[in-house]
Amino acid sequence: MSEKRSNFTGKIGFVLAAAGSAVGLGNIWRFPYLAAKYGGGIFLLVYIALAVTFGFVLMCAEVAIGRKTGLSAIGAYKALDKRFGFVGWLASIVPMIILPYYSVIGGWVTKYISVYISGQAHAAADDSFFGGFISSPIEPVGWFLLFIGITALIVLFGVEKGIERVSKWMMPILAILTVIIAIYGLFMPGAIDGLIYYIKPDFSHFSATTVLAAMGQLFYSMSLAMGIMITYGSYMKKDIKLESSVRQIELFDTGIAFLAGLMIIPAVFAFSGGDPEVLSKGAGLMFITLPKVFDSMTGGPVIGLLFFVMVFFAALTSSISLMETVVSIIKDKTKLGRKTICGIVFAGSVALGIPSSLGNGLWSHIKIANFDILGVFDFASNSVIMPIVALLTCIFVGYVIKPQAIIEEIELTGKFTAKKMFTVIIKYVAPIFIVGILIFSVLEGLGVIKV
Ligand code: PHE
């Protein structure tokens, strides 16, 4: 391979880019609605406890695998043990599946920015606005192409000049906007009840489902089990402290999820007169309920615009990480140049994304086991392949290359303070939990259990 592997320039660049991947639609839209659905404060507590233990351990493992081998997922697993190359393949399928449909949703977000800029805040609050938009054949496809086009352009510029540069200014702005909107929302009359529901743990709401749902969310939110953190780890210089970088990414990711809840739950509570049901509407929350909330607030159109700009940044830095992971996989496997690969990935994603978009309208009659096209991709990646990859990664690190191999990589820059916890979790605790998530999410997805 002639081209030198590019790198993040320093710790901040790495942390912000990885946080850019982790902070996405999952934090802003999925986290608040899961928190509301699974009992508010208790979910938050369980989530945080899992993030600092389980999430931390898995992220350390993935970043270290990437940095140790200097390769993306397929090459990395194979380099460490020939028999485990297939785990890399499996992990690599996930971003290929997610990128197209994630960009369809990214396109919706982009559309909503234009809606707020062009003064249609009131129209957007109408019940049929969102449904009318996503079911039309052409318009959402256009927004999808714009979103994935921007993603491809940034990835084309490479790790340092594209990804790092964009993350370094988008992520701080995102954090500031989240704080501003959250504070603003808390001043709405009735918001305090929502705040209490969100932060005060009520132990009577605790159940095994709370833990499994929190765990499933954690994976998705931290961009684990899809080769992303391996790829980003492979761009990390050897003199950067791995343990503290992972702590910072985790803090950023969980912090934004927490603030997103703070931004959405009290405001929706105030708007709905304290009915938590309104929060559990899935996709409708962000695109139907929130526009109504913005419409009812003083200054709502401005807050709405800021909100969707923020969501756009979050979604874009995530789609960049998805595309970069796919690009780097192809780059490791072939001799093609970056431009050509970006072109191929762009074309492939367009081909897969258009059906996902049409599945909401023209092709809405196509259903596989009750899922529309977008739903099938989402289910296959999040509920099936990701838990399997996570499980295999734990087995791989715990029993094949052994935790010591990862610990050594982390200790290149000083003591790994969480060494014991790392070993115990990766060998014993995580595998059991992950099998639980796998069973739970498959049964839930297929409608066998209702939660
Ligand atoms: N972690 C992202 C989020 O919370 C989701 C994501 C998934 C990003 C897959 C990239 C890849 O939204």
Residues whose N, C-alpha, C, O or C-beta is under 5 A from the ligand:
A	BS01	LIG	S21 A22 V23 G24 L25 G26 N27 I98 Y220 S221 M222 S223 S318 L322
